[in-house]
């Protein structure tokens, strides 16, 4: 029996932030990063809510920590908001979701992603870092009441961020499609998310702004898919490496995904082949279709100028060797391994890390 829970209302298109006024909020607490605070976007978004009282928490940094979330929670509780808005990328949304959860109030949460990657605007997940380890927080109360996908907020994205976050979309879709909890609804969403993002990313990266909403929508579809289906080894490894070395999540996914596909293909080859064929990559035999999928991921990675090894991503081989045991331990403890299509063991993680280490 398939079950699919889609509680978040999704509003998409130019000027969609104006829908904040639908909530009739009087006290708005907005969570964002210094960039959107300093360039005035946070204030413009807050104004769209028509709330009489506004407080902007603008201290979010990449890989938000438990301590930062605790600080924000204290300010949120003291302010007494009736509407909470997360504005930014995955870090801002993770932080706002955690703060909303820990505050234990009645305020609605609205997520407004400004990058096309994390899918956090429709998920039950938030990631917080503590002592260089990323800890997933999973609870249905973390899912926002509304996700606003406003194409006006995507026009000035740098190409490097489009590439990083875009490969995160592809990874979410691929991992959700073969995850152990995948079903008919999550499969349809994952497949369409992959097809849309894979087709539109090169044009978006090259500067064609009219296709950016398509990638944005694909990120949300992928988020809906993995919320129900789960993720896998690629994300578990990216979480452990990102927590220790502070490398962008999308870059790590780009390095790891082709190797993870090759590893999981021993048990998930048929599903990978279905995805490849659905996206026009051909291959009558499953092994050929899987090879085509992997090769096309590698080709797109190069086209988007993403790193091909951990060394190229900024993790020195010597530093990785020193931290190897900790990386493996954190990977195996990550909940994403629970829905990977094959059982993950110590030697598999080490083998992939050795394969993608690279040279300085």
C-alpha positions in Angstrom: 0.0 0.0 0.0 1.3 3.4 -1.0 0.9 6.5 1.3 2.0 10.0 0.4 1.7 13.0 2.7 1.9 16.4 1.1 0.9 18.9 3.7 2.8 22.0 2.4 0.9 24.4 0.2 3.2 25.4 -2.7 2.9 28.8 -4.4 5.1 29.3 -7.5 5.8 32.1 -9.9 6.9 35.7 -10.2 5.8 37.8 -7.2 4.7 34.8 -5.2 6.0 36.4 -2.0 2.9 38.6 -2.0 1.0 35.6 -0.7 2.5 36.1 2.7 -0.3 38.6 3.3 -2.7 35.6 3.2 -1.7 34.7 6.8 -2.9 38.1 8.2 0.1 38.0 10.5 0.7 40.7 13.1 4.1 39.6 14.4 6.5 38.3 11.8 9.9 36.6 12.7 12.1 36.3 9.6 15.1 34.0 9.6 17.8 34.7 7.0 21.5 35.3 6.4 23.6 38.5 6.4 23.5 38.7 2.6 19.7 39.0 2.3 19.6 41.3 5.3 22.2 43.7 4.0 20.9 43.9 0.4 17.4 44.7 1.6 15.6 41.6 0.3 14.7 40.5 3.8 12.9 43.8 4.5 11.0 43.7 1.2 9.9 40.1 1.9 8.8 41.1 5.4 6.9 44.1 4.0 4.9 41.7 1.8 3.4 40.1 4.9 1.9 43.4 6.0 2.7 42.5 9.6 2.7 45.4 12.0 5.7 44.1 14.0 8.7 42.5 12.4 12.0 41.0 13.8 14.7 39.8 11.5 17.2 37.2 12.7 20.0 37.5 10.2 22.9 35.6 11.8 22.5 32.3 9.8 25.8 30.9 8.5 26.5 27.8 6.3 26.2 24.6 8.3 24.2 26.1 11.2 25.1 24.9 14.6 23.0 23.7 17.5 24.1 26.7 19.4 23.0 29.1 16.7 19.6 27.4 16.6 19.3 27.7 20.4 20.1 31.5 20.2 17.5 32.0 17.6 14.9 30.0 19.5 15.4 32.2 22.5 14.8 35.3 20.4 11.8 33.8 18.7 10.1 32.8 22.0 10.8 36.3 23.4 9.3 38.0 20.3 6.1 35.9 20.3 5.6 35.6 16.6 2.4 34.4 14.9 4.3 33.8 11.6 7.8 32.6 10.9 9.5 33.0 7.5 12.7 31.3 6.4 14.4 33.2 3.6 17.5 31.8 1.9 19.1 28.5 1.1 19.1 25.2 3.0 21.0 26.6 6.0 18.4 29.4 6.6 15.5 26.9 6.2 17.2 24.3 8.5 17.8 26.9 11.1 14.3 28.3 11.0 12.7 24.9 11.1 14.7 23.9 14.1 13.9 27.1 15.9 10.2 26.7 15.2 10.3 23.2 16.5 12.2 24.0 19.7 10.0 27.1 20.4 7.0 24.8 20.6 4.6 27.6 19.7 1.6 27.9 17.4 3.2 30.1 14.7 3.0 29.0 11.1 6.2 28.5 9.2 6.7 29.6 5.6 9.8 28.7 3.6 11.0 30.9 0.8 14.0 29.2 -0.9 16.4 31.5 -2.8 18.5 28.6 -4.2 17.3 25.6 -6.1 18.7 22.6 -4.2 17.9 21.5 -0.7 14.1 21.0 -1.1 13.9 21.8 2.6 10.8 23.9 2.0 8.7 20.7 1.8 10.5 18.3 4.0 10.4 17.0 7.6 14.2 17.4 7.9 16.6 19.9 9.3 20.4 19.5 9.6 22.3 21.1 12.5 26.0 20.8 13.2 27.6 20.0 16.6 31.3 19.3 17.2 31.9 19.0 13.4 29.2 16.4 13.0 26.0 17.0 11.1 22.9 15.8 12.9 19.6 15.3 11.0 16.5 16.4 12.9 13.5 14.5 11.6 9.9 15.3 12.7 6.6 15.9 10.8 6.3 19.2 12.7 9.3 20.5 10.8 7.4 20.6 7.5 6.5 24.2 6.6 2.8 25.2 6.1 3.7 27.0 2.8 6.5 27.0 0.3 6.9 30.1 -1.8 8.9 29.6 -5.0 9.3 33.2 -6.3 11.2 33.4 -9.6 12.0 37.0 -8.9 14.4 35.9 -6.2 16.4 33.7 -8.6 17.6 36.2 -11.2 21.0 37.1 -9.8 22.2 33.7 -8.7 25.9 33.1 -9.4 26.8 30.3 -11.7 28.7 28.4 -9.1 25.7 28.4 -6.7 23.5 27.2 -9.6 25.8 24.3 -10.2 26.3 23.4 -6.5 22.6 23.5 -5.6 21.5 22.0 -8.9 23.6 18.8 -8.4 22.0 18.5 -5.0 18.6 18.4 -6.8 19.9 15.6 -9.0 21.2 13.7 -6.0 18.0 14.0 -4.1 16.1 12.6 -7.1 18.4 9.7 -7.8 18.7 8.6 -4.2 14.9 8.9 -3.6 14.2 6.9 -6.7 16.2 3.8 -5.5 15.5 4.3 -1.7 14.0 1.4 0.2 10.9 3.4 1.1 10.2 4.5 -2.5 6.7 4.1 -3.8 4.6 5.0 -6.9 4.1 8.7 -5.9 7.7 9.4 -4.8 9.0 7.6 -8.0 6.9 9.9 -10.2 8.2 13.0 -8.4 11.8 11.9 -8.3 11.8 11.0 -12.0 10.2 14.3 -13.1 12.6 16.2 -10.8 15.6 14.5 -12.3 14.4 14.9 -15.8 13.6 18.6 -15.4 16.8 19.5 -13.5 19.0 17.5 -15.8 17.6 19.2 -18.8 17.5 22.8 -17.5 20.7 23.0 -15.4 23.1 23.7 -18.3 21.0 26.5 -19.6 20.5 28.0 -16.2 24.3 27.7 -15.5 24.9 29.5 -18.8 22.8 32.5 -17.8 19.4 31.8 -19.2 17.2 33.2 -16.4 13.9 32.0 -17.9 14.6 28.4 -17.0 15.5 28.9 -13.4 12.0 28.5 -12.1 12.0 25.0 -13.7 15.0 24.0 -11.7 13.5 25.6 -8.6 10.3 23.5 -9.0 12.4 20.4 -9.6 14.2 21.0 -6.3 10.8 21.1 -4.5 9.6 17.9 -6.3 12.8 16.1 -5.3 12.3 17.3 -1.7 8.8 15.9 -1.7 10.1 12.6 -3.1 12.9 12.0 -0.6 10.7 13.1 2.4 8.6 10.0 1.7 11.2 7.7 0.2 14.4 8.5 2.1 17.9 9.2 0.8 21.1 7.1 0.8 24.8 6.7 1.0 25.7 9.7 -1.0 24.0 12.0 1.4 25.4 10.1 4.4 28.9 10.6 3.2 28.3 14.3 2.2 27.0 15.0 5.6 30.0 13.5 7.4 32.5 15.2 5.0 30.7 18.5 5.1 30.5 18.6 8.8 34.2 17.9 9.2 35.7 19.9 6.3 33.0 22.6 5.7 32.8 22.0 1.9 29.6 22.9 0.1 27.1 20.1 0.2 26.4 20.2 -3.6 30.1 19.9 -4.4 30.4 16.8 -2.3 27.4 15.2 -3.9 28.8 15.9 -7.3 32.1 14.2 -6.4 30.4 11.2 -4.7 27.2 10.4 -6.7 28.7 8.6 -9.7 30.7 6.3 -7.4 27.7 5.7 -5.2 25.6 4.8 -8.3 28.2 2.3 -9.3 28.2 0.7 -5.8 24.4 0.5 -5.4 23.9 -0.8 -8.9 24.7 -4.3 -7.7 21.2 -4.3 -6.1 19.4 -1.3 -7.6 20.6 -1.6 -11.2 17.0 -2.1 -12.5 15.7 1.1 -10.9 18.7 3.1 -12.1 18.1 1.8 -15.6 14.5 2.8 -15.5 15.5 6.3 -14.5 18.1 6.5 -17.3 15.6 5.3 -19.9 12.9 7.7 -18.7 15.3 10.6 -19.2 16.3 9.6 -22.7 19.7 8.1 -21.9 19.0 4.8 -23.7 20.4 1.4 -23.0 18.4 -1.7 -23.7 20.3 -3.8 -21.1 20.2 -2.6 -17.5 24.0 -2.6 -17.2 24.3 -0.3 -20.3 21.6 2.0 -19.0 23.3 2.3 -15.6 26.6 3.0 -17.3 24.9 5.7 -19.4 23.4 7.3 -16.3 26.7 7.4 -14.5 28.6 8.7 -17.6 26.0 11.5 -18.1 26.3 12.5 -14.5 30.1 12.8 -14.9 29.6 14.7 -18.2 27.2 17.2 -16.6 29.5 17.6 -13.6 32.3 18.7 -15.9 29.9 21.0 -17.9 28.9 22.7 -14.6 32.6 23.0 -13.6 32.1 21.1 -10.4 35.0 19.2 -8.7 35.6 15.6 -9.7 37.6 14.6 -6.6 37.6 15.6 -2.9 41.0 17.2 -3.4 39.6 19.4 -6.1 36.7 20.3 -3.6 39.3 21.5 -1.1 39.9 18.4 1.1 43.6 17.6 1.1 44.3 13.9 0.8 46.5 14.0 4.0 43.7 15.6 6.0 41.2 13.0 4.7 43.5 10.1 5.7 43.8 11.6 9.2 40.1 11.9 9.5 39.2 8.7 7.7 38.0 6.7 10.7 35.8 9.6 11.9 34.3 10.1 8.5 33.5 6.4 8.1 32.0 6.3 11.6 29.8 9.4 11.0 28.7 8.0 7.7 27.6 4.7 9.1 25.7 6.5 11.9 23.9 8.8 9.5 20.1 7.9 9.2 20.3 8.3 5.4 22.1 4.9 5.3 18.9 3.3 6.6 17.1 3.8 3.3 20.0 3.1 1.0 19.1 0.2 -1.3 22.0 -2.0 -0.2 23.4 -2.5 3.3 26.4 -0.2 3.9 29.5 -1.5 5.5 32.7 0.0 6.6 34.8 -1.3 3.6 32.3 0.2 1.1 32.6 3.7 2.5 36.4 3.4 2.6 36.5 2.1 -1.0 34.5 5.0 -2.3 36.5 7.6 -0.3 39.8 6.1 -1.7 38.3 6.2 -5.2 37.4 9.9 -5.0 40.2 11.3 -2.9 42.2 12.6 -5.9 45.5 14.6 -5.7 46.3 18.1 -4.8 
